[in-house]
Amino acid sequence: MKAVVVEDEILIREGLCDLMRKMFPEISISGVAGNGQEGLACIEKYRPDLIITDIKMPVMDGLEMLSKMQERGISSRVIVLTAYSEFSYAQQAVKLGVCDYVIKPVMVQEFVQTIRKIQNLYEQEQKRTPEGMGSLENIVSGLLYGVSSLKEDEKMGEFLEKKYGIGKDMPFIELLIYMGESFESGRERKKRAVCRLLEQKGLNYCLVDMEYDKAILALLYGYSSRQETERWFQSQILFQKRGNEEKEISYGMLEVSGVTQIRDGYHRLLPYMDWNIVLGDDVLISYPRITDIQTEVCVYPVELENQVKAAICMGEQEKIRETVEKFHRYFLNGKVYSPKEIKESFVRFQWSILNIAKEVGCINYQSLDQKKLLDRVMNAKTERELKKTLEELFAYMDLSDRETGAVSLAVKKAQSMIHEFYADGITLNEIADRLNLTQEYLGALFHKELGENFSAYIRNYRLAKAKELLIGTQLKQYEISEKVGYTDAKYFARVFKECVGMSPAEYRKSNR
């Protein structure tokens, strides 16, 4: 097995190479590169089985490199190095044939596990020799996994035509049955049901397990009409959904011309299965019709993010559940959003929750698999799967009553800074930054500890100082206003009267 490593940071690049040589001596590192342009040259020269690449690089980034690989027919397995901030790039990379990804900073155990998984797949594929592919299922499986190619194997083409009546340019319908988490436990039962259904219709078919994608692919051939077959299968989906038989299963369909297009067709259809998130899993995702869908701009609900962060800070479990449910329903309001934008919103929401939970100290961060959380979002094909990603995050959180010692210290520090800098117009955000806390967290602590919010606290403190100056000095009202942090004397007078019940002048007169 040959590999190429493309990474612009030399220390990371050398570290990955050293680790691979140590842990996988059987993998030959054929070439290394510091940018996408150099990487593409290495890949074209060595034709590696595995490519490990960063996304953001100078000269040519990883996405452009992957795109040019695809254009040139290079189908190596690819592992992408990414960060949470690069989620949208990682999602694009998946569409360009990426097998897996590793979250930066790279953890040794995670990286080794990812390489081992790819290595196992490679070894399994190597065992699929054309000579052993007697059944149609095995032949199609070999085509889908890139082990064999009818373009290069004339004997296999002759075999297909002779035994199955499948000509070189015969059209096929690819029916993708996505099962998600129910794949392992339910695939055999589902395959039997699909076989019965297709046989009743009198369709020729073969079924292939797409284990990595948690799906079953039914390849149909010899049918009379694609449109009629599509309408018939859509009616079957609705019937099954009404019977509440399939809560976790979704379907997609496209037609290809010829056996040689089966693999490309599958990889073209798979990303569009994300549309089940938007349209519901009772809709058959039909390519290319799905590409004509008009979407609206999805505006991220910042207010819900702020609400859930405040609820976490306060330990209000019921409020958290309500807000999370509102966030989920936000995307089910009858409007059609891009599944890409919805997934990006879920990642942002999760990341915000994760950060505030770390700050509050209510999450078991050590046992949390961040890569798994991102993976769940990126690979979600149904609305239920996407919702479960939030449930999984909260499973790591303990929102029971917490010790308040550290919290009290944070508030005391904030009070001290207010008392020192109140005249300079210091803000909650500035104090939070200095204490290495978030604005939402500190604001929630203020309310919880002192019974009033930050703005009320600093206002009352300024007014208390103003009272002292009104009684103890001969300073004019505008001078006092400036000394306590109000640049507008008229505004100061209005706030003073609203809170104290009399004007500054009246207060000075009544206390002398």
N, C-alpha and C positions, 0 to 999 in steps of 0.2 A: 504494500500500500504506500503510495507516494503522496506527499503533502507539500503545500506552499503556504508560507506565513506572510501576510501583508499587514504591516502595522507601522505607523510613522514614528512612534515613540520607541527609540532604540532599546531602552531598558526593558520595556514590556516585551518587545519583539524577542530580545535575547533570552529573557526569562521564560517565555513560552517555549522557545526552541529547546532550552536546557531541560525544562520539565518534560517535554515530549521525548527527548532522547533518553531520559532517565526512566520514565514510566512506560514508554512504548518503543523499545529499541527496534521492534519489527517494522515500525513506520519510518520510512526514509524521507527526510526533509530535503526535497529536491531544490528548493529555492526560497529566498526571502526577499522582501521588497519594502521600501519605505513610503510608497504611495500607490494609488490605483493604476497609474500609467506603467510603473515598473512591474507592479503585480500582474497586469494583463500580459505583459511581455513574457514573464516567467511562466504564467499559466499556459500561454500558447506554445512555449518551448517544451515544457515538461509534461503537459496534459495530466495533472495530478488527479488522484482519486479524492483528495480532501483539500479544501481551501479554508484557512482561518484568516479572517479579515476584519479590520476596524471599519466603521462607517465613515466617520469624519477624518479626512486626510487631505493634505495639500495636493496641488496639481490636478489629480483626479480622485474624487471620493469613492467610497466603497460601492455606493449605489450605481454610479455610472460604470464602474468596472464590471459589476454583476450584469448590468444591462448589455454591455458590449459582449460579455461572455455568451449571454443568451442569444444575441444576434449572430454570433459566430458558431453556434451549435455546440458549445462546450457545456457539458452537463455534470460537472464535478459536484460532489457534496460540499456544502458550504456551511461553516459556522461563523456567525457574526458576533463581534464584540460590541456591546451597546451599553447605554446608560438609560436610566428612567427618563431623563430629559430628552433622549433621542428616540422616544417611543414611536413617533410618526415615521421616522426613518427606518426603524426596525420593522414596522408593519409593511412598508414598501419593499423591504428586503425579502420578506416572506413571499411576496408576489413574484420575486425574481428567482425563486427556487432555493431559498435558504432552508437548510434542514433543521438548524437549531441555533441558539444564540446564548451568549454568556454575559451576565451583567457585570459591568465594571464598578468598582475595582474587582478584578478577577480573583475568585477564591479557588485555591488549589483543588480541593475536593470536588467542587462543582465542575471545574474544567476537565478533570480526569474522568468524571462520570459521563460528561458529554462526549468526550472523545471515545470512550469505551462503547457507548451506545452506537455511535456511528461505525465504529470498527466491527461490532457484532452484525449490523445490517450489511456491511460490506462483505463479511465472511459468508453470510447467508445467501447473498446474491451470487457470489462466486460459485456456489454449489449448483446454481440453476443453469446448467449447461444446455445448449440447444438440443443436444442429443437426448437428453432426458425429458424433454418437453413433449410428451405424447398427447396429453389432453388439451382441449381448447382452453380450459382454465389456466393450465400451466403456461401455455404460450402467451395468453393475454397478460398474465401476471408478469412474465418475463419482459414483455413490451412496456408495461406500466412502470416497472422498476428500472428500466433502462439497461437490462442485462442482455437483451437480444434486439435485433433490428431486422425487419423484413427487407429493408433496403440493401442489406449486406448478405442476407441469407435467402437465396432463391429457392433452395430446397424446402424451406419452411413455408414459403408462399405456395409452392406446388402442393405441399402436404395439406394446407388449409383448404385449397380449392378442391382437391380430390376427396378428402374425407368429410368436409363440412359444407362444401359448395360456396365457400367464401372467396370471392374474387378480390383482386388487388384494390379496386376502386369501389367496392360495395359500401353503401352507407350504413352507419351504425348509430343507434341511440345509446348514449351513456346515461344511465339512471343512477344517480348518486344518492345513497341512503345513509345519511349521517346519524349516528347513534350516540355520540358523545360518551358520557360515563357509563351508559348502559351497554356499551359495545361488548365488553368481555363476557358479561353475564347473559346477554340476550341475543348475541349474533346468530347462534345456531337456530334458535327458535324463529328469529326474524327471517333467516335464509329459507327455512322450510315454508314459511308463510308466503314469501315472495315467489318461490318456485311454484306453489299451488296456484297463485294468482296469475302468473305468466303462462302457465300451462293451460289454465282454463281459457285464457284469451287466445291460445294457439300460437304464442310467440316463441321464436327461437332465441336462446339466451345462454349466457354463462355468468357465473358469479365469482367475484374476486374479493378477498378480504384486503382492505387497505388499513392495516393495523396501526400504522403510524398516525393516520388521520382519523382513526376511530370510526370507520365507515365501511360500507359494502358497496361495491360497484357492480351493477347489473348491466351487462353489455347485450343489447338487443339487435337482432339482424333478421333480414328476410321479411320485414313488416311491409304493409301496403302503403301506409301514410303516416308521416311523422305527426301531422296535426291531429289526426284522429287518435293516434296512440297517446299523444300528450293529453287530449281532452279526457280520454278514458281513464288515464292514470290519475289525473286531477280529481275526478269524481270518486275514485277509490280512496284517495287520501282524505277527502272530506268525510266519506262514509266511516273510515276508521277513526278519525278524530272525533266525530259525533258520538261514536261508541266508547269514547274515552279509553281507547286501547293503546294509544301511543302519545305519551306526554313529552317524551324526550327525543323524538325522531323527526327529522326534517328531510326534504327531498329536493333534488336539483336534476336538471335534464338539459342535454345538448346533443346535437347531431354532428357527426364527423363523416368525411368522405374517405373511406379506405382504412385498412388496418394500421397503416403507418402513422395515422393521425390520432390514434387512440390515446397515446401518452400526452401529447400536446393538448388534446381536448380535455382530458381529466384535469391537468394543471391550470387550464383556462377556466374551468367551471368551479373548481374548489374555492377560490377566493370569493366568488359571488354567493356562496352559501351563507356568508355573513348577512345577506339581506333578509334572512329569516328573522333576525333580531328586530328588523323594522316592520316587515310585512306579516310576521306570524308564521308558525311552523305548519299551518294548514294550507299554505300556498306553495305550489310547485315552482321553484326557481327555474325559469326557462331562459336559457341563453340562446340567441343574443337579445331577446326581448327585454330582459332585465336591464340592459345597458341604456334603454330609453327612458328610464324612470327619472322624473324631475324632482329634485330635492330642494328643501328650504335650508337657509343658514341656521345652524344650531348654535344658539347663544348659551354659553356655559352659565349655569345657575350659581353665581358667586354667593348670592344671599343664602342659599341652602348650605353651601360649604361653611359659611360663617356661623350659621345656626348649629350645625352639627359639631363644629369645633367648640363653640361655647357650651353646648350640652355635655360634651366629653369633659371639659374643664370642671363643670359643676357636678359631674357624676349623675346626670339626669337620664337614667336609662330609658324611660318611656319617651322622653323628648328625642333621644337619639334614634329610637326605632321609628318614631313618627317622621322625623326628618329624612332618614334613609329611605323610607317608603315614598315620601314626596319626591325625592331625587329620582327614584326608579320610575315613578309615574310621570315625571317631567318629560320623558322621552316617548310616552305613550299617550300623547294628547291629540292624536288624530293627524298630526303633521308628519310629513315624510322627511326624515333626516338621513344623511349619509351614515351607514354603519361605522365608517372610519371615524367620523366626528363623535359618534356616541361612545365608541371605545376609548377615544382620547379623553373624553369627559370622565369616564369611569376611572381611568388611570390617574388623572389629576385629582379626582375626589378621593380615591384611595390613598394617594400619596399625601394629601393634606391631612387625612385622618391619621395616617401612620406617623407623621411628624408631630402632630399635637399629642397623640397618645404616648409617644416617646418622651415628650417634654413633661407631660403630666405624670408619667411613670406608671401607667395602667396597662401596659402591654408587655408580653413576654417576648421581647425583641430577639433574644438569642435563639429561640426555637423557631422564629418566623422565617419562612423561606420566601424571600422577596422575589426571586426569579419565578417561583411557582405562581405567585400572585399575578405577575405580569403575564406569564405564560397563559394563565387561565383567561385573562381578558383578551389577549391577542388571538387565542384559538377558539374563543366562544363563537358558536354558530346559531345559538338560539337565545331568546330573551331570558329564559329560565337560567341558562348557564351563566349569563352575564350577571344576573341578580345574585347567584350563588357566590360570585367572587367577593361581594361585599359581606355576605354571611360568613365566608371563610376568614376574612380579615377580623371581624368582630369576635370570632371564636378564640382568637389569641389575646383578647382584651379582658381585663378584670375591672369592672366598673363598680365594684362594691366600695364601701366606705374606706377612705385612705387616711393615713396619718397626715397631720396638717403642719408638723414642725417646719419642714422645708418650705411649705407654702407661706407660713407666717413670716419667715425670714425674707422671702421675696417681696412680700408686701411692705415689710418694714424698710427694706432697702429703697423701694419705690417712694415711700413716704419721705424718707430722708432726702432723696433727690428733689422731690417736690418742694420741700421746705427750703432747700438751698437755691433752687433755680426757678421758683415760681414767678419771679419778676421778669424773667427772660422769655416767658412764653413757652416753656418746655411742654412737649406733647407726650401723650401715652406711647406713641410709636418710638419716640426718641428714648424714653426710659426703658421700654422693652428691648430695644437694640442694645443698650448698654448692659442690661442684665442677661443678654443672650436668651431672651424669651420672645414668644410671638405676642403681637398686640392683642389678639383674641384671648389668649391664655391669661395675660396679666389683667386685662379688663374683667374677665370672669372672676379672677381671684379677688380683685378689689371688691366686687359686689358681694362675693361670698363671705369675705373676712370682715368688711367694714360696713356692710349693709347699704352702701351707696356706690354709684358708679364713679369712674375716674373724673369725669367732667364736673360732677357735683362736688367731689372732694376738693379738687383744686380751686373751684369757684369759691367754696366756703372758706378755704384757707386764705385766699386772697382777700376776701371780704373781712375776715378776722384781722388781718394785717392792716387793712384800710381803716377799720374801727380804731385800732391802736394809734395810727397816725392822725386820725381826726381828733382824738381826745388829747394826745400827748404832744402834738406839734402845731405850728402855725402855718404849715404848708397849705398852699391853695389846692382846690379840688383837682385840677388838671395835673398838678405835680404828684399828688397822692395816686391818682389814676395810673400814671406812668410807673411809679415805684412798685405797684402791686401787679404790674403786667398787663394793664389795659392801655392800648395806644389811642383809643377813642374815649375822651372824657364823658361825652354825652351817653355813650353806650354803658360806661362804668356806672354813671348815675342811675340809668334805667335799671340795670341789673341789681344795684344796691337797694333801690326802692322796692323792687319786686320781692327780694329776699328778706330785707330787714323791716319793711313796712313804712319806711320814711326815707326822705332824701338824705344824702350825705350832710348837707347843711343843717337839716333838722336834727339829725343824729348828734352832730357836734354841739349844737345849742342845748339839746336836752341832757347831755352828759357833762356839762360844765356848771 
